[in-house]
């Protein structure tokens, strides 16, 4: 990948542990925004941004309507809204039907980001118990983006990354402990590529 303009991370059951592992190792000068889409119960995990921000020096915030995606900021999908990426690189919150029984749905975010960022997008799918994110990764692949999954053998709940491995041509399969370094290398190659 030449330049990465956005990184999306999707996950469900078991993915929070991965995020808590990878966030402390992220470079403070990340070259792109990170959007995290985690299945969460409505209202139950309102402390998620605070929990994650305690693990990194990067800015962590809940995604808001019409907010621009800025490098070095980590955006968390709010509970009960799909997070869509618009052509002008802003966020749109959507309250339409659940996808794969989920809102926010990983598929919705991956697909809209793929249309916007095309081959300058990277998406990581983590541990989870349903197939949300699989169709999204297919779409990312079609647009030339980078597809990454957590190693199903290393995932707390293997179903989600295992389904992606079955149905999508995956570029990288990573253990949880290797993801921080992978993201930092992606950022460094982006900086050098655009310098």
C-alpha positions, 0 to 999 in steps of 0.5 A: 500500500502506497499511502493509507488515508484511513484505518477502520477497525471492526469487532464484536465479542472479544475485540475490546481486549485487542484494542486495550493491547494495541492502543498503548503501542500506537505512535503519537503522530499517526498519519491517518485517522482510526475509526473503531466500530465495536458492537455495543449495547445501547447506552451500556458502554458509554464509558468506552471512549474514556476507557480507550483514551486511558490507554493512548496519548492519541485523542479518542472520541465518540464520532459525531455527525458531520465531523471531519476525519483527522489524522491521529484521532481515534473515533469510536462509533456511538452505540445504536448508530451506523457510522458512514464515511462521506465523500468529503471525509466527514462522518455521517450517523445513520439510524437505519435498519440493523445490519447483521443484527447490529447497529453500528454495523461494521459492514456499513462503515467498511463499505462507505469508507471503501468507496471514499478512500479506495486503495488508500484504505486499510480495514482490520476485522477482530474477534466476534461472534457474527459475520458482520464485516465480511461483506465490508471486507469484500467491498474493501478488496474490490476497491483495492484497499488493504484487508487485515484480520485477527488470526482466528486461532488468536481471537477470543471468539474466532467466528468473525475473522474465520468467516472473513478468511473463508470468504475474502482474499485477506492481505494480512493475518495478525495476532493481537500483539502484532497489530500495534506495530503493523499500524505504526509501520503503515503510518510510517510508510504513508509519511514517507510515501507522501513526503 
